[in-house]
Amino acid sequence: MSTFDDLKTHTKDFMEMHWPRLSPEVPEWNDTRWTGTEPFSMPNYKWPGCYAFLDEKDQVAYIGVGVSRGGGLYPEHGISRRVIARFRKEKGSNPPRYVPMKPYIKSVVTIGFEDCYCFYLAPALETYLILKLNPPHNHHGTGRSNT
């Protein structure tokens, strides 16, 4: 399986090929691992972008994308809306704690496309990384989960 470092390396390769030269700073994966128990929000929670679920060995188990800017009751909840769908809120926890619904999920890392028009590259990055890294919980090459 691929590691978080592999994820960052392939993302850099993708960005060198596709990131517009005159655009804002190139996005990078946030090194902060979010587990759902921290007293802070998930990094890049409100931006469109990609996320990866890491297992107990810090290996990439799943790669996903969240490009919605949110709406209705949840404005600006791009990545977090997709990630939280794989967690359940622990009853009675204050501040809120989230527990993964799949045992392979130990932490989440994110890459956000902050306030720029380049968010359309997020689904392409997701597909590229799935093809390169072959995470065990993605359908191979489709960008869709089999879990």
URJO-V126476 format. One record per pair of residues at least 12 apart in sequence whose C-alpha atoms are under 8 Angstrom apart, sorted by the first residue. I is the first residue (numbers start at 1). J is the second residue. Records with the same first field share a line. If there is no record, write none. Layout:
I=J ; J
This chain:
1=59 ; 60 ; 61 ; 133 ; 134 ; 135 ; 136
2=59 ; 60 ; 133 ; 134 ; 135
3=58 ; 59 ; 60
4=54 ; 58 ; 59 ; 60
6=133
7=60 ; 129 ; 133
8=28 ; 29
10=129 ; 132
11=28 ; 125 ; 129
12=28
14=125 ; 128
18=121
19=118
23=116 ; 118
24=116
27=111 ; 112 ; 113 ; 114
28=111 ; 112
29=109 ; 110 ; 111 ; 112
30=43 ; 109 ; 110 ; 111
31=109
32=109
33=107 ; 108 ; 109
34=107 ; 108 ; 109
35=98 ; 99 ; 106 ; 107 ; 108
36=97 ; 98 ; 99 ; 100 ; 107
37=96 ; 97 ; 98 ; 99
38=97
39=95 ; 96
42=80
43=109 ; 110
44=79 ; 80 ; 110 ; 111 ; 112 ; 114
45=77 ; 78 ; 79 ; 80 ; 81 ; 112
46=69 ; 76 ; 77 ; 78 ; 79 ; 80
47=67 ; 69 ; 76 ; 77 ; 78 ; 79 ; 112 ; 113 ; 114 ; 115
48=65 ; 66 ; 67 ; 68 ; 69 ; 78 ; 79 ; 112 ; 113 ; 114 ; 119 ; 122
49=65 ; 66 ; 67 ; 78 ; 79 ; 110 ; 111 ; 112 ; 113 ; 119 ; 122 ; 123
50=63 ; 64 ; 65 ; 66 ; 79 ; 110 ; 111 ; 112 ; 122 ; 123 ; 125 ; 126
51=63 ; 64 ; 65 ; 66 ; 79 ; 83 ; 108 ; 109 ; 110 ; 111
52=64 ; 108 ; 109 ; 110
53=105 ; 106 ; 107 ; 108 ; 109
54=104 ; 105 ; 106 ; 107 ; 108 ; 109
55=104 ; 105 ; 106 ; 107
56=104 ; 105 ; 106
60=135
61=104 ; 105 ; 135 ; 136 ; 137 ; 138
62=135 ; 136 ; 137 ; 138 ; 145
63=126 ; 129 ; 130 ; 135 ; 138 ; 143
64=126 ; 143 ; 144
65=79 ; 82 ; 122 ; 123 ; 126
66=78 ; 79 ; 80 ; 81 ; 82 ; 122
67=79 ; 119 ; 120 ; 122 ; 123
79=110 ; 112
86=100 ; 101 ; 102
87=99 ; 100 ; 101
88=100 ; 101
126=143
127=141 ; 142 ; 143
130=142 ; 143
